[in-house]
Amino acid sequence: MRNLNHAINARTAAAVLLAAGLSTGEALARPQIPDGISALFPAAQQEGSVSLFVSTDARTAEDEARLEEAISTDLGIDIDIRLVSGAPDPVYIQQLVQQHNAGVEPPVDMLVTVPTLLGVLNDAGAVAHTDWSALGAATDDVAEQVHGLFVAEFARPVIYNTDVLSADEVPTTLEELLSEEWAGKVVTAALPDVFSPWAIGLGEQGALDMVEKLFVDLRVGIAPAPTAIRTLVESGEYPIGFGIRISGEQIENKSPVAYAPIKAPLVPRFAGILENSSHKNAAAVVGWWLSATDSGQHLAAEVLDWPRHTIPGSDLYDMTELMGGVYAAPAGWWMNEGVAAGKAIADLLRDL
């Protein structure tokens, strides 16, 4: 009876939450469940839990409960979702590779990260060969080369301090930003993946030219990490930051930061299930739910800070509206042209 009451209460709470529209003001439809996913339900229910890596951001028991309640309402099964934080993605993934090579069961069952880092895990044999298409995922959402499923996006936009610059003073095109007027006034991070996404719109050579212009002609300030760009712009030390989206905390605190209306690229995040996980079925169900359902997508944005630019109410949606569009590319581009651009930019940064 306790389990039945728990399921009813979970469904009721989630129904109220979803009826609120998760910032859209509209109720979200119950999803159509593909046969491939529903076939996993008995094994997923038996496994009972999923540990999901959420990068450096700490999450709460309330966050976990919101996801559990919504997935119970949508799919009719109860899965204990554990949100695990840790080192930055590149460091954590190297730890997972080491654990895989040692034959140790991983501390997480699934992670959501950028294609190149998922490729590092896949090359080590640490990603389970999940056939997401056979499970009912949309073809365009599947990164077959790394056995990943599209879940979220982040952007590499230009931000500015609203106390230092008025909207009329902010550059509105990349060409304006790269002019001598902004020399010494821009901060960025000297990492290839800050700049390689721009090759979507500029091409590889165009992205290389942009990097050289920024570092040589504009003499950009260099932040120790992309997240530090936000702090340096918010403090007013630099009026313009290149390569990071505004944080949820800054939005909540109404910090003096805003997006410049310069069309920016998006970087996809793909879910990958760990080969040595003992909860692969439950992980596949949760990964599909986050990727393919209305409530999963909205809660990924709201609870996990994994937005998409197509989700009304998310900061990426508002950013896209401001910029009149964004640069985006399919999974195949990231595993081929994106990797090549990243390597070329890394070589250039070493030489500058």
N, C-alpha and C positions, 0 to 999 in steps of 0.2 A: 504493500500500500504506500510506503514512503516513497518508493521509486516512481509509482504512478503519480502521486501528488507532486513530486518534484518535476516530472515531465509536464504535467498540466500547468504548474506555476511558471515553468520556464517558457512554455509556449505562450501563456498569457502575457508575461512580461515582454517577451520579444515582439508579440503582436502589437502591444501598445507602442513599443519603440519604433517599429517599422511603420506603423500607421502615422507616426509623427513625421515621417518622410526623410529623417536623417538630413535635415537642412534643406530639403527640397519642398517640404510642405505637402507631399503626396504619398499615399500608401504605396508600398512596393509589392509587386505581384509575386505569388508563390511560383517558384521556378518549375519548368519542365525538366524532369530528371532523365538523362539518357540511360538506356539499358545498361551500358558499360559501367556507369557509376552505381546504379541501383544493385547491380550484381555484386558489388564490393561490400554492400551494407552488412551482411552477416559477419564477414571476417573483420570489417572495421569495428563493428560493435563489440566483437570478442576482444580485439586488441585494446579498445577502450580509451586510448589517449594518443595525443600527438604533441610533441615538443617542437615549437616553431621558433627559429632564430629571428630576433627583431633588432639586430645590430646593437649599437651602443645605447639605445633608448630603453630606459627601465620602464616596465609595464606593471600594472597592478592586478590584484585578484579580481577587481571590478571589471577591468578590461577583458580578462579571460572569460568572466561570467557573461558579459554581453555577447561575445562571439559564440559561446556554448548555447546560450538561450536562442539566438537567432538561427543557428544551424539546426537545432532541435526542432524549431518551428518549421523551417524550410524543408528539411529532409526527413524528419520523423525519427532520427536516431540521436542518441546521446554520446558525445565524444568529449572527454576531458582535454581541454586545450591549454597547454602550458607555454607561456611566452618567455623565451630565454634571451637575455641580453648578454653582451660580452664585448670583446675587443672590436675595433673597426673591421669592416668586412674583409679587407685584404689579409689582415693578421689572423682573423678567426678562420678564414679558409685555409691558410697554411697550417694552422693547428689541426683542422679536420683532415687534411691530407696526411699529416704525420700520424694521426690516430688511425686512419684507414690503413696506412702502410704497416702499422703495428698490429693490425687485426683487432683493434679495440672498438667496441660498440660506441657509436658517436653520441655526444650529449644531446643532440637534436635529431629529429627525424626528417625535417625539411627546412630549407632556408629559401629566402627570396632575395636575389641579388642581380647585379648587372651581368650581361651575357659573357663578357670576357672573364669575370671571376668564376662564373659557373663553368666556363670552359676549363679553367685551371683544375677544378674538382673533377670534371669529366675526364680530362687527360690522365688523371691519377687513378681512374677507375672507381672513384668514390661516389658517382651519381648513378642511381638505379636507372636501368633502361626502361623507363615508363613510356608506354605507348599512349600518350594523351589523346591522340586522334581516335584510336579505337575506343577510348573511354567516352568519347562524345565531344571533345573540345573542338572549337573552330580551328580550321587549318591555319589561318593567319595568326593564331595565338600560340602556335606550337613551334618551338625552336628545336627541330629534330637533332641537329648536330650535338646539342648538349643535353637533350632529353628534358627540356625546360618548358614551362607553361607560363604565358604572359599573365602577370597579376597587377602590376602597377607601373608608374612612371615617375621620374623626377626630371627637373629641367636644369639647364645651364644658362640662366638669363642674366641680364644686367639689372642691378638694383642701385638705388641712390638714397641719400639722406635727405628727407623732406624739410629738415630744419636748415640745411645748408643750401639746397637748390630748390627753386620753385619749378613747377611743372613746365613752365615756359623755357627754363634754362637747360633742361635735361636733353641730351642728344636723343634723337628719334630714329636714327639709322646707324648701322654699324660704321658706315663711312664717316659720319659725324663724330662718333666716339673715337675713331682712330686718327682724328686730326690733332695737330699740335696743341690746340686749345686745352686738351685734357691731359697733357704731359704732367706726370707727377701727381695726378689726382685720382688715379685708378688703382685699386688693389685686387690681386687675384692670387691664385696658388700655382706653383710651378709643377703641375702634375699633368701628364698627357691626357688623362680622361676628363680634365676640365675643358680641353680644347678639341679633342677628336670628334665629339658629336657635331661640331660645327661643319665638319666635312659633309654632312648630309645636304646642307644647303649651299656650301661654298665649294665643294670638291676638296680633294686632299691638298692640292697646291694652294687653293684659296685659304684653307685653314692654316697651312704653313706660313703663308704671307701674313695672315692676321697675327699669328704668334710672334713673328719677327717684328712686326710693327709695334705690338704691345710692349715687348721687352726691350727693344732697341730704341725706337723713336719716342715712345711714351714713357719709358723708364718706370714701369709699373712697380708698385709696392708688392712685396711677396709675403703672403700670409703663410703661417706654418701648416695650415690645413684648410680645406675649403670652408669648414664651419666657422673658422676665425674671420673669414671675409665679412660675414654678417656682423660680428662684433665690432670690427674696425669701421664699418660703415655706420652702424648704429651710434657709435661714440662720436662720429664726426671727424675721426682722424683722416679718413679718406671720404670724399663725397660720393664716389662711385665704386661699386664692387662688381667684379666680372666672374660669373660662373657658379652661382649658388642661388637656390630659391630661398625666399623668406621663410623663417621657421614658424611653426604653429605658435610657439611661445611669444614670438615677436608680434604676431597678429593679435593674440589674446591680450598682450600688454599694450597694444596700440603704439608700438615703438615707431620712431620717425624713419621708417624705411618703406620704400615702394618700388614697384617695377618700372623700369624705363620701357617705353613702347617700342622696343627693338625686337623683332621676331627672333625667337630663340629656339634651340633644339631640345628635344625630349630624349631621354634615355630610358629604355624599358627595363623593368625588373622581372626576372623569370623565377618561378618556383622550381626547385630541384629536390628530389627525394634522395636521401642518403642510402647508398648501396647496403651498408651494414645495419640499417635501421630494422628494428623488429616490429615496426608499426607502419609498414608501407601502405597497406590498404586504407587505414584511417588517414594517413597523410595525403593519399591521392584524393580521397573524398573532400578533405578540407581544402586542398589546393584547387580542385575544380570549383568548389563552392565560392572561394575568394575570387576566382577568375571569371566565372561564367554567370553568376546570379546577381540580381540587382542588390539584394541585401548584403551579399558578400562584398561586392564592389564598394558600396557605401560605407560599410563598417571597416573595410580595409583602409579607406581614406580617413574615417573619423577616429577609429580606435588605434590603428597601427601607423597612421601617418603615411599610408601608401596610396596616394591619390592617383587618379587618371584625369587627363585634361577634358574628358568627355563627361565627367560627373558634375552636374550642376551643384553649386555650393562649395566645391573644392577650390583651393587657391589656384591650382593649375587651370581650372576652368575660367576663373576670373582673369588670370594672366593671359590666357589664350584670347579672350574677348578683347582685352586691352591691346594686344599686339596684332590683332587681325589675323591670327593663325600662328602655327608653330611648324618647325621642321621635324619630321618624323620619318622613320624608315622601318621596314619589316625585319624580322629576326635574321633572315639570311644576310642582309647588309651588315649587321653587327658582327656576324661571325666571319665575314670576308673583308669588305671594304673598311669596316670600322676597325678591325684589328690592324689592317695595313696602315690606316691613318694614325692610329695610336702609336705604332712603332716608329713611323716617320717623325711624328711630333716629339716622341721621347728622344730620338737622335738629335733633333734640332735643339731641344732644351738643354741637352748635355753640352752642345757646342756654343750656346749663347753665354 
